[in-house]
């Protein structure tokens, strides 16, 4: 059985949908004086439950380490995170939530949950389950491809 080509709109829908999702989250976070850029490190640290090296945190968030340094500096100045010695490597530093940061991360998680509920309201559970399954499969496939092979070059035009 041959598979038809995937719809060309799939990539565009993922990009535009992601952009709209981030915009909605940003709008909800503005009331807390945060943006998604400053909230995401707090959520990732909350999820891990322990301090992380900056490089690991940057990778989890999907940004460059240099970009994360500015965010970490701002979060540290706000008293939401702490730079700590790495227990496994005396030369390295980790980033962890302060007590205030843990509270703020809980607040952010509630905001994100409310936005998620708002966005999916009225959609059938079965459709959401299929969408999540497909998105996870796409995510896993993209991870595999990005780790193993370069992207294909464009075909020459005639």
N, C-alpha and C positions, 0 to 999 in steps of 0.2 A: 504494500500500500504506500503510495507516495503522499507526501505531505505538501499542502499548498504553502506558498510563501506567507510568512506572517504579515499582518497588515502594516503598511508603512507608517501608519499613524501611531503605532504602539510607543515608539521612542518619544515622539512629540507629546503624547498624552502623559507619559511618565514625567517628562521634564516640566511641562506646564502644570500638571497636577502637583508635583513636588513644590513648584514655585508658589502655587496658590495655598498649599498647606502651610508653608513657611510664613507666608504673608498673614494668614489667619492666626497662627501661633504668635507671631510678632505683635499683632494687634492686641491679643489677649494678654501678653506679657508686659506691654507698655504700661499698664496700670501699676505694675510692680517695679517700674523703673528698670526693667530688663529688656533685652532683646533675645532672640533665639541664639545669637552668637555668644552671649554671656550665660544664658540658661543651660545650654546643652552640656558644657563641662560639668556643671553641678548635677545634672541628671545622670550623666555617665558615671560620675564618682558615686552617686547614690546607689545606682544599679550594682556597681562592683562591690560596694560596701567596705572598701579599703583604699588607701592611697595608691595612686598609679604613677609610674614614671611619665614625664611630660610627653615623650615620644609615643608611648602607648595610648595616652589620652588623646593626642592629636590624631593618631590613626583611627581610634574609635569614633571620633567626631567627623573625620574625613577632611581635615585641614592640614596645612603645612605647619611644622613645628614653630617656625618663626612667627606665623600669624597667631598661634596659640599663646606665645609668650606675652604679647600685648594684652590678650584677654585675661590671662592668669595674673598679670600685674594689676589690672583693674579690679579683678575679683579679690585679690589679696589686699589691696588698698581699701576695699569695702568691707574687709573682715569676714569674707565668705569662704575663703580657702586658706590653707597654710602650706608652705613649702617645708617638707620634712626630709630627714636623712633616709636614704634607701636602706632598709634593714639587711639587704643582701649584697650591697656594694657601697662601701664608704665614700666612694668618689661621686656617686650619683645622688640625685635628689628626686623626691616624689612630691606629688600634689595630693592633698587630702582636704576633705571638708572640715571647716571649723564647726563649732556648735551652731553658730548663726547660719552657716552655710547649709548644714543639715536641715535646719528648719525651713530655710528658703527653698531647698531642693524639694522638700515635701509639698510646699505651697505650689511650686512650679509643676510638679507631677499632677496635682489636682487640677490645675489650669489646663494642662495638656489633655488630661482625661476628659474634662468638660468639652474642650474643642473637638476631641475625637467623637464623643457622643453626639455633639451638634452636627458634625459632618456626616455621620452615618445614619442619623435619625431617619426612619422610614424605609431604610433599605432592608430587604429580607435577609435574615441570618444566613440562609443557604448561599445567597449571592456573595455576602461578605466572606464566608468561609472559602468559596471558590477563588475570589479575588485575592485573599491572603495567600492561599496555596500557590496561585500562579505568580504572584509577586515574589514569594520566597524562592520559587524555582528560578525565576529570572535573576534574582539577586545571587543565588548560588552559581548559576551558569556564568554570569558576568564575573564573579570572583575567580572562577576557574579559568576563564579566558584571559582575564587581566594578569593572572599569575603565570600563565604558560606561553602565551603567544602574543606577538604584536598585532595591532588592529590591521585589517586588510587595507592595502593602498587602493586609492580610487582607480577605476578602470580608465585607460586612456580614452580621450574623446577623439572621434574621427572628424 
